[in-house]
Amino acid sequence: MTHTVKQASKQASKQASKQASKQASKQASKQASKQASKQASKQASKQVQNLFLNRSFCAVLVRWA
């Protein structure tokens, strides 16, 4: 009897641990993906902005020349 309870407890603990690990991994992956996407978007926006500023600056220089 005690052996069965111990076994069941061990099994439940193992299952819970596995589930928690899986959940944490999933969450971390989602978070990392979100962060990377955000970063890439920010970077792309910055590059477009820089490109636009450079072109505007060149246009101004050309006008002055």
Sequence and secondary structure as in RCSB ss.txt:
>XXXX:A:sequence
MTHTVKQASKQASKQASKQASKQASKQASKQASKQASKQASKQASKQVQNLFLNRSFCAVLVRWA
>XXXX:A:secstr
 HHHHHHHHHHHHHHHHHHHHHHHHHHHHHHHHHHHHHHHHHHHHHHHHHHHHHHHHHHHHHHH 
